[in-house]
């Protein structure tokens, strides 16, 4: 914003402030007696309306507003760290405990996705390959059909159906031998660091694997039965013979707690369902993790082949593709630049961990593993970003549970590095959630002056909340920031409010790093000597419709929640 524009804005806001003061003066005049002298006494005074309240505007230094936000009594005793850097001017605007190691929760994913974009590049695609000993003969594959996975994090049921249809289009009508599942591109460790801290069946801690389907989760659709006492109707999506359902959910007059869990059943997954659903309930949708990703893929692939019109007679096996086998088809994932949007916008744990392990296999050697992924990430942060090894802890790529520690300074250093990488900057920024518009902040920062002014990554764990990303201020300045709050004693949503107040102040700062704030001004109950004349026009109508024009709120300036 030019100097002339800033002066014009200040003059305009000053005029609005004067208008508000004019309204305050008129309010005082209305409070005076009929003759313009002292206020009415006695019974008439009791009926007098209360003193009016006007809205005044003031400019406050951004630094003061940020400090005030973090001084909130709700954060007493909490670990609080924040840093703000200008990408436009190259200086640090604000720092509070910038080198304090704090659990970043899912903000960890910006480290993982940044490394993936920088080292694998945005056009990288995962692949899933189909092999056989020979080309189909008369529509028949003689011998086994091999399915080899390379850790595709976005192989969902629709794409598996497409793969089966493509094999049918290759004139494959029958498979004489078994289906052999090759998951050797990943090691055998399917649970990430930190998974042991939670033994639930929830989908956010799905298992990893070179052959994975639907984020290694399954959906359950639960509907009431025909009448009270009847068994509830439970649908499994996708419909795969990998699952054995133990349904003990009953239909009742009202809904009670429903408990779901997955347990091992040989090489399959048993789903146990308990509870009661109300007879008039529209239905639930739950997601659970599966326990044998490779076999889940195998059972589902076999069923997809049958649905595509391909006869599969024999069993599933685990094995490796012979070197002399012939490649029949390669299914490729969407580009990495698109996949990281799903990771960061929706905070997808499974996809983040698949990326980290893949980095180890692609940059070091097969099979993929967490230690190899950690080595690659550590080298990237050291050699490219300038973050020294040993000054942080990043055991996994998603931020799940209590195993990671970084500082807000290190987070800002990463954001600054990615901003300076012209070749991948657009892909990285596009992967972050847009304030007030999508992803995990779609219902935050919804005021018109804030919406779409920030690209953000959220973090949320028990007693931990975090936010990091980029801000484009009202003054036209581009900022990188990170704020972590941990071990707080208030409610989680209260910690989020503090974070949002902090980030909102950044977006509302002008080119002089001043934040426009609104304050209410109420006239003192003083005696008014003589008539009061307004020196400026009225702000909004006076009378029974006063306030209907919302004249007490300056256009374009949101009122921040306390």
Secondary structure, DSSP 8 states (H G I E B T S, - for coil): --HHHHHHHHHHHHHHHHHHHHHHHHHHHHHS-TTSSS---HHHHHTS----EEEEEEEEEHHHHHHHHHT-GGGTT-EEEEEEEETTT--EEEEESTT--B--GGGHHHHHHHHHHHHH-TT---EEEEEESS--BTTEE-S-EEEEE---TT--HHHHHHHHHHHHHTT--EE-S-EEEE-TTB-S--S-TTGGG--S-BGGG----SS--GGGEEEEEEE--SSTTSB-EEEEES--TTEEEEEEEEEESS----EEEEEEETTEEEEEEEEEEETT---EEEEEE-S-HHHHHHHHHHHHHHHTT-EE-S-EEE----TT-EEEEEEE---HHHHHHHHHHHT-HHHHHHHHHHHHHHHT-SSB-HHHHHHHHHHHIIIII---TTSSB--SSS--SS--BB-HHHHHHHHHHHHH-HHHHHHHHHHSEETTTSGGGTTSS-STTTTTSEEEEEEEETTEEEEEEEEE-TTS-EEEEEEEEES-SS-HHHHHHHHHHHHHHHHTB-TTSEEEEEEEEE-------S----SS--SS--STTTTTT-TTS-TT------
